[in-house]
Amino acid sequence: MLSAAQAVGGSIGVAVFGSVFFAQAKTGAFTGGFQRALIVQACPLVAFLAITFLLPKRGRPEDEQHGSVTKDPVAVQKL
């Protein structure tokens, strides 16, 4: 699932940045196209960087990750 989401995200990124670049490049302003595409790339990067601080610092304990909430250590070893 993660690799599929990464592939879709990558293809959308290429499409968006390519559209921004070629919108400027068709007028002959290749440098302006690169600059504008870089700005479009930097905006989500800064937004996602800010969002990462909202993620939890620690993951769930190992026994809660798989749906078993038992406190018996013997039962946890059998899982």
mmCIF file of the N, C-alpha and C atoms, coordinates in Angstrom:
data_MODEL
# 
_entry.id   MODEL 
# 
loop_
_atom_site.group_PDB 
_atom_site.id 
_atom_site.type_symbol 
_atom_site.label_atom_id 
_atom_site.label_alt_id 
_atom_site.label_comp_id 
_atom_site.label_asym_id 
_atom_site.label_entity_id 
_atom_site.label_seq_id 
_atom_site.pdbx_PDB_ins_code 
_atom_site.Cartn_x 
_atom_site.Cartn_y 
_atom_site.Cartn_z 
_atom_site.occupancy 
_atom_site.B_iso_or_equiv 
_atom_site.pdbx_formal_charge 
_atom_site.auth_seq_id 
_atom_site.auth_comp_id 
_atom_site.auth_asym_id 
_atom_site.auth_atom_id 
_atom_site.pdbx_PDB_model_num 
ATOM 1   N N  . MET A 1 1  ? 0.821  -1.189  0.000   1.00 0.00 ? 1  MET A N  1 
ATOM 2   C CA . MET A 1 1  ? 0.000  0.000   0.000   1.00 0.00 ? 1  MET A CA 1 
ATOM 3   C C  . MET A 1 1  ? 0.870  1.260   0.000   1.00 0.00 ? 1  MET A C  1 
ATOM 4   N N  . LEU A 1 2  ? 1.930  1.234   0.791   1.00 0.00 ? 2  LEU A N  1 
ATOM 5   C CA . LEU A 1 2  ? 2.800  2.407   0.873   1.00 0.00 ? 2  LEU A CA 1 
ATOM 6   C C  . LEU A 1 2  ? 3.499  2.661   -0.454  1.00 0.00 ? 2  LEU A C  1 
ATOM 7   N N  . SER A 1 3  ? 3.986  1.612   -1.100  1.00 0.00 ? 3  SER A N  1 
ATOM 8   C CA . SER A 1 3  ? 4.695  1.821   -2.367  1.00 0.00 ? 3  SER A CA 1 
ATOM 9   C C  . SER A 1 3  ? 3.746  2.313   -3.458  1.00 0.00 ? 3  SER A C  1 
ATOM 10  N N  . ALA A 1 4  ? 2.496  1.865   -3.426  1.00 0.00 ? 4  ALA A N  1 
ATOM 11  C CA . ALA A 1 4  ? 1.520  2.355   -4.404  1.00 0.00 ? 4  ALA A CA 1 
ATOM 12  C C  . ALA A 1 4  ? 1.242  3.839   -4.183  1.00 0.00 ? 4  ALA A C  1 
ATOM 13  N N  . ALA A 1 5  ? 1.119  4.240   -2.922  1.00 0.00 ? 5  ALA A N  1 
ATOM 14  C CA . ALA A 1 5  ? 0.884  5.653   -2.621  1.00 0.00 ? 5  ALA A CA 1 
ATOM 15  C C  . ALA A 1 5  ? 2.084  6.505   -3.030  1.00 0.00 ? 5  ALA A C  1 
ATOM 16  N N  . GLN A 1 6  ? 3.291  5.972   -2.831  1.00 0.00 ? 6  GLN A N  1 
ATOM 17  C CA . GLN A 1 6  ? 4.483  6.709   -3.245  1.00 0.00 ? 6  GLN A CA 1 
ATOM 18  C C  . GLN A 1 6  ? 4.548  6.841   -4.761  1.00 0.00 ? 6  GLN A C  1 
ATOM 19  N N  . ALA A 1 7  ? 4.168  5.790   -5.470  1.00 0.00 ? 7  ALA A N  1 
ATOM 20  C CA . ALA A 1 7  ? 4.180  5.853   -6.931  1.00 0.00 ? 7  ALA A CA 1 
ATOM 21  C C  . ALA A 1 7  ? 3.171  6.866   -7.450  1.00 0.00 ? 7  ALA A C  1 
ATOM 22  N N  . VAL A 1 8  ? 1.983  6.882   -6.865  1.00 0.00 ? 8  VAL A N  1 
ATOM 23  C CA . VAL A 1 8  ? 0.962  7.848   -7.281  1.00 0.00 ? 8  VAL A CA 1 
ATOM 24  C C  . VAL A 1 8  ? 1.420  9.268   -6.948  1.00 0.00 ? 8  VAL A C  1 
ATOM 25  N N  . GLY A 1 9  ? 1.970  9.448   -5.757  1.00 0.00 ? 9  GLY A N  1 
ATOM 26  C CA . GLY A 1 9  ? 2.471  10.773  -5.371  1.00 0.00 ? 9  GLY A CA 1 
ATOM 27  C C  . GLY A 1 9  ? 3.590  11.254  -6.274  1.00 0.00 ? 9  GLY A C  1 
ATOM 28  N N  . GLY A 1 10 ? 4.488  10.353  -6.644  1.00 0.00 ? 10 GLY A N  1 
ATOM 29  C CA . GLY A 1 10 ? 5.573  10.719  -7.545  1.00 0.00 ? 10 GLY A CA 1 
ATOM 30  C C  . GLY A 1 10 ? 5.084  11.110  -8.926  1.00 0.00 ? 10 GLY A C  1 
ATOM 31  N N  . SER A 1 11 ? 4.112  10.366  -9.429  1.00 0.00 ? 11 SER A N  1 
ATOM 32  C CA . SER A 1 11 ? 3.604  10.691  -10.763 1.00 0.00 ? 11 SER A CA 1 
ATOM 33  C C  . SER A 1 11 ? 2.816  11.998  -10.762 1.00 0.00 ? 11 SER A C  1 
ATOM 34  N N  . ILE A 1 12 ? 2.085  12.258  -9.704  1.00 0.00 ? 12 ILE A N  1 
ATOM 35  C CA . ILE A 1 12 ? 1.369  13.541  -9.600  1.00 0.00 ? 12 ILE A CA 1 
ATOM 36  C C  . ILE A 1 12 ? 2.371  14.685  -9.496  1.00 0.00 ? 12 ILE A C  1 
ATOM 37  N N  . GLY A 1 13 ? 3.436  14.467  -8.730  1.00 0.00 ? 13 GLY A N  1 
ATOM 38  C CA . GLY A 1 13 ? 4.467  15.499  -8.613  1.00 0.00 ? 13 GLY A CA 1 
ATOM 39  C C  . GLY A 1 13 ? 5.123  15.817  -9.939  1.00 0.00 ? 13 GLY A C  1 
ATOM 40  N N  . VAL A 1 14 ? 5.467  14.792  -10.691 1.00 0.00 ? 14 VAL A N  1 
ATOM 41  C CA . VAL A 1 14 ? 6.078  15.010  -12.005 1.00 0.00 ? 14 VAL A CA 1 
ATOM 42  C C  . VAL A 1 14 ? 5.118  15.762  -12.918 1.00 0.00 ? 14 VAL A C  1 
ATOM 43  N N  . ALA A 1 15 ? 3.844  15.397  -12.870 1.00 0.00 ? 15 ALA A N  1 
ATOM 44  C CA . ALA A 1 15 ? 2.858  16.064  -13.726 1.00 0.00 ? 15 ALA A CA 1 
ATOM 45  C C  . ALA A 1 15 ? 2.704  17.539  -13.352 1.00 0.00 ? 15 ALA A C  1 
ATOM 46  N N  . VAL A 1 16 ? 2.622  17.820  -12.060 1.00 0.00 ? 16 VAL A N  1 
ATOM 47  C CA . VAL A 1 16 ? 2.432  19.207  -11.614 1.00 0.00 ? 16 VAL A CA 1 
ATOM 48  C C  . VAL A 1 16 ? 3.666  20.052  -11.929 1.00 0.00 ? 16 VAL A C  1 
ATOM 49  N N  . PHE A 1 17 ? 4.849  19.549  -11.564 1.00 0.00 ? 17 PHE A N  1 
ATOM 50  C CA . PHE A 1 17 ? 6.058  20.341  -11.768 1.00 0.00 ? 17 PHE A CA 1 
ATOM 51  C C  . PHE A 1 17 ? 6.378  20.477  -13.247 1.00 0.00 ? 17 PHE A C  1 
ATOM 52  N N  . GLY A 1 18 ? 6.094  19.439  -14.021 1.00 0.00 ? 18 GLY A N  1 
ATOM 53  C CA . GLY A 1 18 ? 6.286  19.539  -15.466 1.00 0.00 ? 18 GLY A CA 1 
ATOM 54  C C  . GLY A 1 18 ? 5.352  20.557  -16.091 1.00 0.00 ? 18 GLY A C  1 
ATOM 55  N N  . SER A 1 19 ? 4.114  20.581  -15.632 1.00 0.00 ? 19 SER A N  1 
ATOM 56  C CA . SER A 1 19 ? 3.157  21.570  -16.159 1.00 0.00 ? 19 SER A CA 1 
ATOM 57  C C  . SER A 1 19 ? 3.591  22.990  -15.831 1.00 0.00 ? 19 SER A C  1 
ATOM 58  N N  . VAL A 1 20 ? 4.075  23.197  -14.614 1.00 0.00 ? 20 VAL A N  1 
ATOM 59  C CA . VAL A 1 20 ? 4.534  24.535  -14.215 1.00 0.00 ? 20 VAL A CA 1 
ATOM 60  C C  . VAL A 1 20 ? 5.737  24.938  -15.060 1.00 0.00 ? 20 VAL A C  1 
ATOM 61  N N  . PHE A 1 21 ? 6.680  24.011  -15.230 1.00 0.00 ? 21 PHE A N  1 
ATOM 62  C CA . PHE A 1 21 ? 7.873  24.332  -16.006 1.00 0.00 ? 21 PHE A CA 1 
ATOM 63  C C  . PHE A 1 21 ? 7.527  24.629  -17.466 1.00 0.00 ? 21 PHE A C  1 
ATOM 64  N N  . PHE A 1 22 ? 6.753  23.738  -18.096 1.00 0.00 ? 22 PHE A N  1 
ATOM 65  C CA . PHE A 1 22 ? 6.483  23.908  -19.518 1.00 0.00 ? 22 PHE A CA 1 
ATOM 66  C C  . PHE A 1 22 ? 5.547  25.068  -19.815 1.00 0.00 ? 22 PHE A C  1 
ATOM 67  N N  . ALA A 1 23 ? 4.787  25.520  -18.826 1.00 0.00 ? 23 ALA A N  1 
ATOM 68  C CA . ALA A 1 23 ? 3.978  26.717  -19.027 1.00 0.00 ? 23 ALA A CA 1 
ATOM 69  C C  . ALA A 1 23 ? 4.880  27.932  -19.241 1.00 0.00 ? 23 ALA A C  1 
ATOM 70  N N  . GLN A 1 24 ? 5.998  27.964  -18.530 1.00 0.00 ? 24 GLN A N  1 
ATOM 71  C CA . GLN A 1 24 ? 6.956  29.056  -18.703 1.00 0.00 ? 24 GLN A CA 1 
ATOM 72  C C  . GLN A 1 24 ? 7.892  28.800  -19.889 1.00 0.00 ? 24 GLN A C  1 
ATOM 73  N N  . ALA A 1 25 ? 8.247  27.529  -20.099 1.00 0.00 ? 25 ALA A N  1 
ATOM 74  C CA . ALA A 1 25 ? 9.231  27.202  -21.140 1.00 0.00 ? 25 ALA A CA 1 
ATOM 75  C C  . ALA A 1 25 ? 8.696  27.444  -22.539 1.00 0.00 ? 25 ALA A C  1 
ATOM 76  N N  . LYS A 1 26 ? 7.394  27.369  -22.739 1.00 0.00 ? 26 LYS A N  1 
ATOM 77  C CA . LYS A 1 26 ? 6.867  27.574  -24.087 1.00 0.00 ? 26 LYS A CA 1 
ATOM 78  C C  . LYS A 1 26 ? 7.024  29.020  -24.544 1.00 0.00 ? 26 LYS A C  1 
ATOM 79  N N  . THR A 1 27 ? 7.245  29.930  -23.598 1.00 0.00 ? 27 THR A N  1 
ATOM 80  C CA . THR A 1 27 ? 7.522  31.322  -23.963 1.00 0.00 ? 27 THR A CA 1 
ATOM 81  C C  . THR A 1 27 ? 9.017  31.567  -24.124 1.00 0.00 ? 27 THR A C  1 
ATOM 82  N N  . GLY A 1 28 ? 9.827  30.525  -23.900 1.00 0.00 ? 28 GLY A N  1 
ATOM 83  C CA . GLY A 1 28 ? 11.279 30.660  -24.024 1.00 0.00 ? 28 GLY A CA 1 
ATOM 84  C C  . GLY A 1 28 ? 11.967 30.989  -22.718 1.00 0.00 ? 28 GLY A C  1 
ATOM 85  N N  . ALA A 1 29 ? 11.241 31.091  -21.634 1.00 0.00 ? 29 ALA A N  1 
ATOM 86  C CA . ALA A 1 29 ? 11.827 31.434  -20.338 1.00 0.00 ? 29 ALA A CA 1 
ATOM 87  C C  . ALA A 1 29 ? 12.114 30.158  -19.546 1.00 0.00 ? 29 ALA A C  1 
ATOM 88  N N  . PHE A 1 30 ? 13.179 29.441  -19.949 1.00 0.00 ? 30 PHE A N  1 
ATOM 89  C CA . PHE A 1 30 ? 13.508 28.189  -19.274 1.00 0.00 ? 30 PHE A CA 1 
ATOM 90  C C  . PHE A 1 30 ? 13.935 28.420  -17.830 1.00 0.00 ? 30 PHE A C  1 
ATOM 91  N N  . THR A 1 31 ? 14.721 29.464  -17.601 1.00 0.00 ? 31 THR A N  1 
ATOM 92  C CA . THR A 1 31 ? 15.162 29.758  -16.243 1.00 0.00 ? 31 THR A CA 1 
ATOM 93  C C  . THR A 1 31 ? 13.982 30.113  -15.356 1.00 0.00 ? 31 THR A C  1 
ATOM 94  N N  . GLY A 1 32 ? 13.068 30.892  -15.875 1.00 0.00 ? 32 GLY A N  1 
ATOM 95  C CA . GLY A 1 32 ? 11.862 31.231  -15.113 1.00 0.00 ? 32 GLY A CA 1 
ATOM 96  C C  . GLY A 1 32 ? 11.009 30.008  -14.823 1.00 0.00 ? 32 GLY A C  1 
ATOM 97  N N  . GLY A 1 33 ? 10.973 29.072  -15.762 1.00 0.00 ? 33 GLY A N  1 
ATOM 98  C CA . GLY A 1 33 ? 10.230 27.828  -15.545 1.00 0.00 ? 33 GLY A CA 1 
ATOM 99  C C  . GLY A 1 33 ? 10.837 26.999  -14.439 1.00 0.00 ? 33 GLY A C  1 
ATOM 100 N N  . PHE A 1 34 ? 12.168 26.910  -14.439 1.00 0.00 ? 34 PHE A N  1 
ATOM 101 C CA . PHE A 1 34 ? 12.837 26.168  -13.371 1.00 0.00 ? 34 PHE A CA 1 
ATOM 102 C C  . PHE A 1 34 ? 12.620 26.838  -12.016 1.00 0.00 ? 34 PHE A C  1 
ATOM 103 N N  . GLN A 1 35 ? 12.713 28.159  -11.993 1.00 0.00 ? 35 GLN A N  1 
ATOM 104 C CA . GLN A 1 35 ? 12.528 28.882  -10.733 1.00 0.00 ? 35 GLN A CA 1 
ATOM 105 C C  . GLN A 1 35 ? 11.112 28.712  -10.202 1.00 0.00 ? 35 GLN A C  1 
ATOM 106 N N  . ARG A 1 36 ? 10.141 28.817  -11.078 1.00 0.00 ? 36 ARG A N  1 
ATOM 107 C CA . ARG A 1 36 ? 8.748  28.686  -10.653 1.00 0.00 ? 36 ARG A CA 1 
ATOM 108 C C  . ARG A 1 36 ? 8.452  27.259  -10.192 1.00 0.00 ? 36 ARG A C  1 
ATOM 109 N N  . ALA A 1 37 ? 8.988  26.263  -10.897 1.00 0.00 ? 37 ALA A N  1 
ATOM 110 C CA . ALA A 1 37 ? 8.794  24.871  -10.486 1.00 0.00 ? 37 ALA A CA 1 
ATOM 111 C C  . ALA A 1 37 ? 9.460  24.609  -9.141  1.00 0.00 ? 37 ALA A C  1 
ATOM 112 N N  . LEU A 1 38 ? 10.607 25.233  -8.908  1.00 0.00 ? 38 LEU A N  1 
ATOM 113 C CA . LEU A 1 38 ? 11.286 25.078  -7.619  1.00 0.00 ? 38 LEU A CA 1 
ATOM 114 C C  . LEU A 1 38 ? 10.460 25.683  -6.496  1.00 0.00 ? 38 LEU A C  1 
ATOM 115 N N  . ILE A 1 39 ? 9.846  26.815  -6.731  1.00 0.00 ? 39 ILE A N  1 
ATOM 116 C CA . ILE A 1 39 ? 8.987  27.442  -5.720  1.00 0.00 ? 39 ILE A CA 1 
ATOM 117 C C  . ILE A 1 39 ? 7.783  26.557  -5.430  1.00 0.00 ? 39 ILE A C  1 
ATOM 118 N N  . VAL A 1 40 ? 7.199  25.974  -6.480  1.00 0.00 ? 40 VAL A N  1 
ATOM 119 C CA . VAL A 1 40 ? 6.053  25.088  -6.289  1.00 0.00 ? 40 VAL A CA 1 
ATOM 120 C C  . VAL A 1 40 ? 6.465  23.849  -5.498  1.00 0.00 ? 40 VAL A C  1 
ATOM 121 N N  . GLN A 1 41 ? 7.689  23.357  -5.685  1.00 0.00 ? 41 GLN A N  1 
ATOM 122 C CA . GLN A 1 41 ? 8.180  22.209  -4.924  1.00 0.00 ? 41 GLN A CA 1 
ATOM 123 C C  . GLN A 1 41 ? 8.476  22.579  -3.481  1.00 0.00 ? 41 GLN A C  1 
ATOM 124 N N  . ALA A 1 42 ? 8.971  23.785  -3.259  1.00 0.00 ? 42 ALA A N  1 
ATOM 125 C CA . ALA A 1 42 ? 9.364  24.201  -1.912  1.00 0.00 ? 42 ALA A CA 1 
ATOM 126 C C  . ALA A 1 42 ? 8.154  24.428  -1.003  1.00 0.00 ? 42 ALA A C  1 
ATOM 127 N N  . CYS A 1 43 ? 7.049  24.871  -1.556  1.00 0.00 ? 43 CYS A N  1 
ATOM 128 C CA . CYS A 1 43 ? 5.867  25.142  -0.720  1.00 0.00 ? 43 CYS A CA 1 
ATOM 129 C C  . CYS A 1 43 ? 5.335  23.887  -0.018  1.00 0.00 ? 43 CYS A C  1 
ATOM 130 N N  . PRO A 1 44 ? 5.085  22.773  -0.722  1.00 0.00 ? 44 PRO A N  1 
ATOM 131 C CA . PRO A 1 44 ? 4.645  21.576  -0.004  1.00 0.00 ? 44 PRO A CA 1 
ATOM 132 C C  . PRO A 1 44 ? 5.728  21.026  0.926   1.00 0.00 ? 44 PRO A C  1 
ATOM 133 N N  . LEU A 1 45 ? 6.989  21.179  0.543   1.00 0.00 ? 45 LEU A N  1 
ATOM 134 C CA . LEU A 1 45 ? 8.069  20.705  1.398   1.00 0.00 ? 45 LEU A CA 1 
ATOM 135 C C  . LEU A 1 45 ? 8.038  21.402  2.752   1.00 0.00 ? 45 LEU A C  1 
ATOM 136 N N  . VAL A 1 46 ? 7.879  22.713  2.749   1.00 0.00 ? 46 VAL A N  1 
ATOM 137 C CA . VAL A 1 46 ? 7.811  23.475  3.996   1.00 0.00 ? 46 VAL A CA 1 
ATOM 138 C C  . VAL A 1 46 ? 6.559  23.102  4.782   1.00 0.00 ? 46 VAL A C  1 
ATOM 139 N N  . ALA A 1 47 ? 5.444  22.920  4.093   1.00 0.00 ? 47 ALA A N  1 
ATOM 140 C CA . ALA A 1 47 ? 4.202  22.540  4.770   1.00 0.00 ? 47 ALA A CA 1 
ATOM 141 C C  . ALA A 1 47 ? 4.333  21.166  5.423   1.00 0.00 ? 47 ALA A C  1 
ATOM 142 N N  . PHE A 1 48 ? 4.900  20.193  4.703   1.00 0.00 ? 48 PHE A N  1 
ATOM 143 C CA . PHE A 1 48 ? 5.052  18.849  5.267   1.00 0.00 ? 48 PHE A CA 1 
ATOM 144 C C  . PHE A 1 48 ? 6.079  18.829  6.386   1.00 0.00 ? 48 PHE A C  1 
ATOM 145 N N  . LEU A 1 49 ? 7.083  19.665  6.295   1.00 0.00 ? 49 LEU A N  1 
ATOM 146 C CA . LEU A 1 49 ? 8.059  19.765  7.381   1.00 0.00 ? 49 LEU A CA 1 
ATOM 147 C C  . LEU A 1 49 ? 7.390  20.263  8.650   1.00 0.00 ? 49 LEU A C  1 
ATOM 148 N N  . ALA A 1 50 ? 6.508  21.230  8.534   1.00 0.00 ? 50 ALA A N  1 
ATOM 149 C CA . ALA A 1 50 ? 5.792  21.740  9.707   1.00 0.00 ? 50 ALA A CA 1 
ATOM 150 C C  . ALA A 1 50 ? 4.843  20.686  10.274  1.00 0.00 ? 50 ALA A C  1 
ATOM 151 N N  . ILE A 1 51 ? 4.237  19.894  9.394   1.00 0.00 ? 51 ILE A N  1 
ATOM 152 C CA . ILE A 1 51 ? 3.283  18.873  9.843   1.00 0.00 ? 51 ILE A CA 1 
ATOM 153 C C  . ILE A 1 51 ? 3.989  17.738  10.586  1.00 0.00 ? 51 ILE A C  1 
ATOM 154 N N  . THR A 1 52 ? 5.249  17.465  10.271  1.00 0.00 ? 52 THR A N  1 
ATOM 155 C CA . THR A 1 52 ? 5.946  16.355  10.922  1.00 0.00 ? 52 THR A CA 1 
ATOM 156 C C  . THR A 1 52 ? 6.063  16.558  12.421  1.00 0.00 ? 52 THR A C  1 
ATOM 157 N N  . PHE A 1 53 ? 6.049  17.782  12.889  1.00 0.00 ? 53 PHE A N  1 
ATOM 158 C CA . PHE A 1 53 ? 6.135  18.022  14.327  1.00 0.00 ? 53 PHE A CA 1 
ATOM 159 C C  . PHE A 1 53 ? 4.836  17.666  15.040  1.00 0.00 ? 53 PHE A C  1 
ATOM 160 N N  . LEU A 1 54 ? 3.762  17.448  14.307  1.00 0.00 ? 54 LEU A N  1 
ATOM 161 C CA . LEU A 1 54 ? 2.495  17.042  14.904  1.00 0.00 ? 54 LEU A CA 1 
ATOM 162 C C  . LEU A 1 54 ? 2.379  15.524  15.054  1.00 0.00 ? 54 LEU A C  1 
ATOM 163 N N  . LEU A 1 55 ? 3.302  14.781  14.454  1.00 0.00 ? 55 LEU A N  1 
ATOM 164 C CA . LEU A 1 55 ? 3.278  13.327  14.558  1.00 0.00 ? 55 LEU A CA 1 
ATOM 165 C C  . LEU A 1 55 ? 3.647  12.896  15.979  1.00 0.00 ? 55 LEU A C  1 
ATOM 166 N N  . PRO A 1 56 ? 3.157  11.746  16.419  1.00 0.00 ? 56 PRO A N  1 
ATOM 167 C CA . PRO A 1 56 ? 3.507  11.283  17.770  1.00 0.00 ? 56 PRO A CA 1 
ATOM 168 C C  . PRO A 1 56 ? 5.005  10.986  17.867  1.00 0.00 ? 56 PRO A C  1 
ATOM 169 N N  . LYS A 1 57 ? 5.558  11.229  19.031  1.00 0.00 ? 57 LYS A N  1 
ATOM 170 C CA . LYS A 1 57 ? 6.989  11.023  19.240  1.00 0.00 ? 57 LYS A CA 1 
ATOM 171 C C  . LYS A 1 57 ? 7.327  9.540   19.348  1.00 0.00 ? 57 LYS A C  1 
ATOM 172 N N  . ARG A 1 58 ? 6.407  8.755   19.912  1.00 0.00 ? 58 ARG A N  1 
ATOM 173 C CA . ARG A 1 58 ? 6.641  7.326   20.094  1.00 0.00 ? 58 ARG A CA 1 
ATOM 174 C C  . ARG A 1 58 ? 5.508  6.533   19.474  1.00 0.00 ? 58 ARG A C  1 
ATOM 175 N N  . GLY A 1 59 ? 5.821  5.344   19.030  1.00 0.00 ? 59 GLY A N  1 
ATOM 176 C CA . GLY A 1 59 ? 4.806  4.453   18.487  1.00 0.00 ? 59 GLY A CA 1 
ATOM 177 C C  . GLY A 1 59 ? 4.055  3.751   19.609  1.00 0.00 ? 59 GLY A C  1 
ATOM 178 N N  . ARG A 1 60 ? 3.047  2.999   19.216  1.00 0.00 ? 60 ARG A N  1 
ATOM 179 C CA . ARG A 1 60 ? 2.314  2.221   20.197  1.00 0.00 ? 60 ARG A CA 1 
ATOM 180 C C  . ARG A 1 60 ? 3.190  1.098   20.714  1.00 0.00 ? 60 ARG A C  1 
ATOM 181 N N  . PRO A 1 61 ? 2.927  0.644   21.940  1.00 0.00 ? 61 PRO A N  1 
ATOM 182 C CA . PRO A 1 61 ? 3.674  -0.523  22.438  1.00 0.00 ? 61 PRO A CA 1 
ATOM 183 C C  . PRO A 1 61 ? 3.442  -1.725  21.536  1.00 0.00 ? 61 PRO A C  1 
ATOM 184 N N  . GLU A 1 62 ? 4.395  -2.634  21.518  1.00 0.00 ? 62 GLU A N  1 
ATOM 185 C CA . GLU A 1 62 ? 4.355  -3.784  20.613  1.00 0.00 ? 62 GLU A CA 1 
ATOM 186 C C  . GLU A 1 62 ? 3.102  -4.619  20.787  1.00 0.00 ? 62 GLU A C  1 
ATOM 187 N N  . ASP A 1 63 ? 2.611  -4.781  22.022  1.00 0.00 ? 63 ASP A N  1 
ATOM 188 C CA . ASP A 1 63 ? 1.443  -5.633  22.237  1.00 0.00 ? 63 ASP A CA 1 
ATOM 189 C C  . ASP A 1 63 ? 0.158  -4.992  21.739  1.00 0.00 ? 63 ASP A C  1 
ATOM 190 N N  . GLU A 1 64 ? 0.119  -3.688  21.588  1.00 0.00 ? 64 GLU A N  1 
ATOM 191 C CA . GLU A 1 64 ? -1.086 -3.020  21.089  1.00 0.00 ? 64 GLU A CA 1 
ATOM 192 C C  . GLU A 1 64 ? -1.088 -2.913  19.557  1.00 0.00 ? 64 GLU A C  1 
ATOM 193 N N  . GLN A 1 65 ? 0.033  -3.098  18.914  1.00 0.00 ? 65 GLN A N  1 
ATOM 194 C CA . GLN A 1 65 ? 0.106  -2.938  17.472  1.00 0.00 ? 65 GLN A CA 1 
ATOM 195 C C  . GLN A 1 65 ? -0.639 -4.023  16.716  1.00 0.00 ? 65 GLN A C  1 
ATOM 196 N N  . HIS A 1 66 ? -0.693 -5.215  17.290  1.00 0.00 ? 66 HIS A N  1 
ATOM 197 C CA . HIS A 1 66 ? -1.306 -6.334  16.588  1.00 0.00 ? 66 HIS A CA 1 
ATOM 198 C C  . HIS A 1 66 ? -2.661 -6.706  17.157  1.00 0.00 ? 66 HIS A C  1 
ATOM 199 N N  . GLY A 1 67 ? -3.210 -5.871  17.987  1.00 0.00 ? 67 GLY A N  1 
ATOM 200 C CA . GLY A 1 67 ? -4.556 -6.090  18.496  1.00 0.00 ? 67 GLY A CA 1 
ATOM 201 C C  . GLY A 1 67 ? -4.628 -6.903  19.768  1.00 0.00 ? 67 GLY A C  1 
ATOM 202 N N  . SER A 1 68 ? -3.510 -7.399  20.276  1.00 0.00 ? 68 SER A N  1 
ATOM 203 C CA . SER A 1 68 ? -3.561 -8.162  21.528  1.00 0.00 ? 68 SER A CA 1 
ATOM 204 C C  . SER A 1 68 ? -3.254 -7.220  22.684  1.00 0.00 ? 68 SER A C  1 
ATOM 205 N N  . VAL A 1 69 ? -4.150 -7.160  23.641  1.00 0.00 ? 69 VAL A N  1 
ATOM 206 C CA . VAL A 1 69 ? -4.014 -6.231  24.763  1.00 0.00 ? 69 VAL A CA 1 
ATOM 207 C C  . VAL A 1 69 ? -3.856 -7.010  26.066  1.00 0.00 ? 69 VAL A C  1 
ATOM 208 N N  . THR A 1 70 ? -3.347 -8.206  25.997  1.00 0.00 ? 70 THR A N  1 
ATOM 209 C CA . THR A 1 70 ? -3.197 -9.028  27.196  1.00 0.00 ? 70 THR A CA 1 
ATOM 210 C C  . THR A 1 70 ? -1.975 -8.588  27.993  1.00 0.00 ? 70 THR A C  1 
ATOM 211 N N  . LYS A 1 71 ? -2.071 -8.720  29.302  1.00 0.00 ? 71 LYS A N  1 
ATOM 212 C CA . LYS A 1 71 ? -0.972 -8.325  30.183  1.00 0.00 ? 71 LYS A CA 1 
ATOM 213 C C  . LYS A 1 71 ? -0.154 -9.540  30.618  1.00 0.00 ? 71 LYS A C  1 
ATOM 214 N N  . ASP A 1 72 ? -0.585 -10.734 30.262  1.00 0.00 ? 72 ASP A N  1 
ATOM 215 C CA . ASP A 1 72 ? 0.096  -11.963 30.642  1.00 0.00 ? 72 ASP A CA 1 
ATOM 216 C C  . ASP A 1 72 ? 1.313  -12.149 29.741  1.00 0.00 ? 72 ASP A C  1 
ATOM 217 N N  . PRO A 1 73 ? 2.569  -12.120 30.304  1.00 0.00 ? 73 PRO A N  1 
ATOM 218 C CA . PRO A 1 73 ? 3.760  -12.234 29.470  1.00 0.00 ? 73 PRO A CA 1 
ATOM 219 C C  . PRO A 1 73 ? 3.867  -13.575 28.760  1.00 0.00 ? 73 PRO A C  1 
ATOM 220 N N  . VAL A 1 74 ? 3.322  -14.646 29.351  1.00 0.00 ? 74 VAL A N  1 
ATOM 221 C CA . VAL A 1 74 ? 3.359  -15.945 28.708  1.00 0.00 ? 74 VAL A CA 1 
ATOM 222 C C  . VAL A 1 74 ? 2.488  -15.960 27.469  1.00 0.00 ? 74 VAL A C  1 
ATOM 223 N N  . ALA A 1 75 ? 1.313  -15.328 27.570  1.00 0.00 ? 75 ALA A N  1 
ATOM 224 C CA . ALA A 1 75 ? 0.400  -15.261 26.424  1.00 0.00 ? 75 ALA A CA 1 
ATOM 225 C C  . ALA A 1 75 ? 0.983  -14.378 25.330  1.00 0.00 ? 75 ALA A C  1 
ATOM 226 N N  . VAL A 1 76 ? 1.715  -13.348 25.694  1.00 0.00 ? 76 VAL A N  1 
ATOM 227 C CA . VAL A 1 76 ? 2.332  -12.470 24.696  1.00 0.00 ? 76 VAL A CA 1 
ATOM 228 C C  . VAL A 1 76 ? 3.423  -13.230 23.944  1.00 0.00 ? 76 VAL A C  1 
ATOM 229 N N  . GLN A 1 77 ? 4.186  -14.095 24.639  1.00 0.00 ? 77 GLN A N  1 
ATOM 230 C CA . GLN A 1 77 ? 5.234  -14.867 23.985  1.00 0.00 ? 77 GLN A CA 1 
ATOM 231 C C  . GLN A 1 77 ? 4.660  -15.878 23.009  1.00 0.00 ? 77 GLN A C  1 
ATOM 232 N N  . LYS A 1 78 ? 3.464  -16.388 23.280  1.00 0.00 ? 78 LYS A N  1 
ATOM 233 C CA . LYS A 1 78 ? 2.852  -17.378 22.402  1.00 0.00 ? 78 LYS A CA 1 
ATOM 234 C C  . LYS A 1 78 ? 2.359  -16.736 21.113  1.00 0.00 ? 78 LYS A C  1 
ATOM 235 N N  . LEU A 1 79 ? 2.081  -15.436 21.137  1.00 0.00 ? 79 LEU A N  1 
ATOM 236 C CA . LEU A 1 79 ? 1.609  -14.767 19.926  1.00 0.00 ? 79 LEU A CA 1 
ATOM 237 C C  . LEU A 1 79 ? 2.745  -14.659 18.961  1.00 0.00 ? 79 LEU A C  1 
# 
